[in-house]
Amino acid sequence: MEEQLESGRVSQETVQQMLDLAERLRESHGGELDDETIVAVSEATGAPVDYVRIALARASVAQKRTVTKKLRNTYLSLGPEERAWVTAGAIGAGTGMAYALDARWPNNNGLYFIAMLILLVIGFATIGMRKDSRVATIAGGILGCVGVVSSSLFGLLLGHVSRGEPMLIVPLTIVSAFVGFAAQKLVNSNRKSFGMRDPAAERQDLLRQLNELKAKLESGKQRLTFLSVDIVGSTRMKAGADPLNVEYTFNEYHRHVERGTQKHGGTVHSTAGDGVTCAFESPQAAWLAAKLIQTGIIEVNMLGNKIGKPIVLRCGIHCGDVLAPDANDVTSVNFAHVIDVAAHLQKACPEGGIVVSQHAAVEIPGGPAKIGTQRVEVDGEIGYVWLPLTRALAAGSGGPPPLPADS
């Protein structure tokens, strides 16, 4: 399912935002996030319908929810057919219980009987609103069948077996199925008379509104380049070292990365331990900053390293479109595939080198050839490796280049 999203260029965050907005839209009109809404979200985002259902069911994982909310989310995650049958079964169970209660306590002024009639009306009205007559017929049969079974079970529990009438299960199931079919045909042919909108027109209207909301969401869309920098073997460097020396050395490293980033118009996006992620407006700026950071780490090791073990860096660069909640603040981008790829390229980078993705390399003057001939592949993305001259020679023949011949 995730591969389908990637191929359709749809992020999980986009689907979730669309679901939240659709739910607010439905609530403002007194409705619910039904199947028409789910299909509309699917069409608006390009995500598969099943994925939207799963996203809807998992939407409340990080929030404190009541049991009713959890049941509602599980119910909405079902397909339209399964949802119709579950609804019919639940109403049938309630109808059977009301019938059994009326038999057990007949002197209730017809209260339980009225409740049974109300449930039946609601049940067949709901069934009649289904678009598919086959689904409506099966749902009607389920309502009747579950109603008879429920009345028999509750009659047994209440000590009044005679009103259970389990032998009626087959004829009542057939009659209920026919009533469900007839109700669907009646409602479908008189939608305007009942003040109901055409499902297709309603979905198109909702789809239009969702697309307008999507356009607003994507107003913060921009193309950025991310540089991921990390220290090779930082845990081993810190082992046995004086804590104050470690703090001083790594602060110097972070200041060095920040200076190199700012010099080429970039912004430090985030830090995680010894890793730093920086954002730039162009691959060229990120490339120049990465080279400055890699070549300048020698000075940090000479003047600012109090540990005694040299700092060795790896860098990864990748560019792409991101959605920033605040278009003027790149640090507001918390989750983006571009950042993940840059980090993965960095992890695949040789020590002391820079890996530039093909997408970013083609936007650098000179193209991939400017960076290097060595390549790596990460997450289906080809990266070109740049190494300092000393490292490049060591990775080659192992010796110095040949002297020029006498002319």
Salt bridges, closest charged atoms under 4 A:
GLU23 OE2 - ARG72 NH1 3.56
ASP34 OD1 - ARG26 NH2 2.99
ASP35 OD1 - ARG53 NH2 2.52
ASP35 OD1 - ARG83 NH2 3.88
GLU36 OE2 - LYS131 NZ 2.76
GLU43 OE2 - ARG203 NE 3.67
GLU81 OE2 - ARG134 NH2 2.54
GLU202 OE2 - ARG26 NH1 2.96
ASP205 OD2 - ARG197 NH1 3.66
ASP205 OD1 - ARG208 NH2 2.79
GLU212 OE2 - ARG208 NH1 2.98
GLU252 OE2 - ARG255 NH2 2.48
ASP274 OD2 - LYS238 NZ 3.30
ASP321 OD1 - ARG223 NH1 3.94
GLU363 OE2 - ARG223 NH2 2.97
ASP379 OD2 - HIS344 ND1 2.42
GLU381 OE2 - HIS359 ND1 2.80
